[in-house]
Every structure is written in C-alpha cells, then in structure tokens.
Amino acid sequence: MPQLTAIERAAFLGERGILMRIAVVRPDGSPLVTPIWFIHEDDAIWFTPRARSEWFDCLRRDPRVALCIDEQPLPYRKVVVEGRAELVHDIGADDLWRDRYRRIAERYVPPAGADAYIRDTLDEPRGLYRVRFAQAQVKTWRMPLESEDPRGIWHSRYYHVPSSD
C-alpha cells in the first residue's frame, strides 16, 4: 500500500477546499464526527471550534481525536491522524490568532469572501486547537502509480494467504 512521502503529504494537505472530518468522544462514550475546515502549518493540523459547538465541549472533556482528510477523485490520497488535540488559544483570545483563522478561511473561499466571513462571525467566539504530527499516529496512503504493483491498493493483511496443505 503506497504511502505519501512527506512532500506529497504536505502538498495534499495544502490543497484548497479539502475538508477534514474530526472524530471526538461524547460524554457517554459514543463517537461524534464533524466535517470542518482546517489548515496544515508547522507540522500540525489547526482547527477552530465555535464556543457553542458540541465537539468543542467534547474536546474540553476529552482531547482524544481522530482526523480524516481524504479525497474522492484519483489518486485517493488519504491522511488519518490519531492523537490528542491541544487547546492553543481558548475563547476570548481570537485576536491573537485571527491571521491563522483568515488563512484557514482562505483555503475554502476567495480572500474577499474570507474577510467577509471573519467580519460576519467576529461575535462568534472560537477556540484554536492543533494536533501535532510528532505527537500523533499519522497514516497516509494513495492508489498505486502505473509503475507500482496494482495489488498495493490494499495492505497485505487484507490478502488471504492460502494454507500450505
């Protein structure tokens, strides 16, 4: 199963418009998955829950997360991160990281739209979280290239090994 190189991973995570799904743990132990905007900077994934979002409450109680960033068209690149989210700036410190917030928004809408989005949501307090790759389990994969074994799409553990009878 081909993995993304560090350069391929950074390029993929820098592409505009790709959503991330974040999985958190509810108080009753059930999972909650939410598609959100993100940015990859400083070898970490950064994201911003609004103060009243359910998943922000979940993160405050239990910082364990699973992040899934993938694409539907070929070559089906995928990055899955499991780790702990770190609250870098709590509610009320938005002004300290508004430039990063703008960079996140600009990944999804044109700069003028990002400015309008930020302006229109200034009264919606947010926190700023990150998951550092160095402190998480990071898995990547993609479809095999023409020069690679096409069976490489699946990890070897998925292939049946015939008995040696």
N, C-alpha and C positions, 0 to 999 in steps of 0.2 A: 504494500500500500504506500504509494509515494507521499512523502510529507513535503510541506512547503519549506523552502530554505528561509533563513532569517530575512533575506532581502525580499523574497516573494511574499512572505507573511506581512512585512511592513508595507509593501506596495498594496496588497489586498486590503489591509486594514485602513489604508489611507484613501481608498476609493470613495467617491461621493455616493450618498444615497443608500448605502447598505445598512440595514437595521441590525440591531443586536437584540437577542432575547435574553432576559435575565431571569433566572430561577432563584427564588428565595423560599424560606421556610416560614409558614404561618405558625401562630402560637399553638395550634392543635396538631402541628407536625405535617400538615398537608402542604404540597408544593403550590407556589404561585409563580406563573410565568408571564412576563410582560415584555412586549416589543418596545424598544426605546432607542433614542439617539445616543451616540457615543462618539468619543474621539480617542485615537491611539497616539499618545505622546509620552516621551520619557520612559519608554518600555513598560507602559501601563495602559490600561483601559480606564477612561474617565467618563463619568455619567452623573446626571443631576436629577434626583427625585424631587418632586414638589412636596412641600411640607405636609399636605393632606393626602398624599398617595398611600395606598395600603402597603405597597412594597417598601416605602421608606420606614414605616412602622416596623415592618418585619426585619429590615436591616438593623434598626436600632436595637432590637431584641436579640438578633442572631445574625452575625455578619457573614455567615457562610453563603456562598453564591456559586452558581454555575452559569457561565455565559456562553451563548452560542451565536457565532457570527458566520453566516454562510451565504451562498448564492444559489439560485436555481439554474441559470444557464451554465453550459460547459465553461470551464473545466471542473465545476462543482467544488470550488475551494471552500474549505471549512476550517474554522478555528474554534476550539472548545477550551474554555478556561474554567478550572475549578479552584476555588480558593476562598479567601476572606476579603471582603470589601472594607476599606479603611475610610472613615469619615475624615476628610481633609479640612473641610470648612462646613460648619453647621449653619443652620438657619440664622439669618441676620448678618452674615459676612459676605453676602453676594457681591458687594462692590469690590472685594479683594480678588475675585476671580472672574469678573464679568468678561474679560478678554477671552478667557478659555471658553466661557459659555457662548460667546459670539462665534468662536472657531467651531464649536460643536454645531451650532445652528447653521453656519455656512456650509457644512457638509451636506445639508439637506435642502436648503433653499438658497437662492442667489443673495449676494451681500445686502442689497436693499431690503429684501424680504427678511433676512436675519435681523437687521437693525430694527425693522418694524416689529418683528416677533418679540425681541428683547424689550423694546419700548412698551409694547402692549401687555407684557407679563411682568413688569417691574414690581407690581404689587402682589405677585405670587412667589412667596419666599421658597427657596430651594436649598438643598444641601449639595455638597460636592463630594463624590466618592471616587476612589480609584481602587483598582486591583492590579498590583504589581506582578509582572510575569515572573520575576525572580523568586517570588514567594507563593507561587501558584503552580498547579499542574496545567501545562499547556499542551494540547494535542492539535495537530494540523494534518490535513490530507487534501488530496486533489485526485482527479482522474489521471490515469497513466497517459503519458505522451505517446505518440506513434512509435517512438524508438524503445518504449518500455513494454514489459510483459502485460498484456491486457487483463490477465487474471489478477494483477496487482490492485484492482479496484477494491478488493476485499482483503482484510487482514488474513494471514494464513490460518488463524484459529477457526475461521469460518468454513474452511475446506475439509471435507470428510477424508480421513486417512483410512484406506482400506486395510482390513485386518490381514495379517500375513499367514493365513491358514494354508 
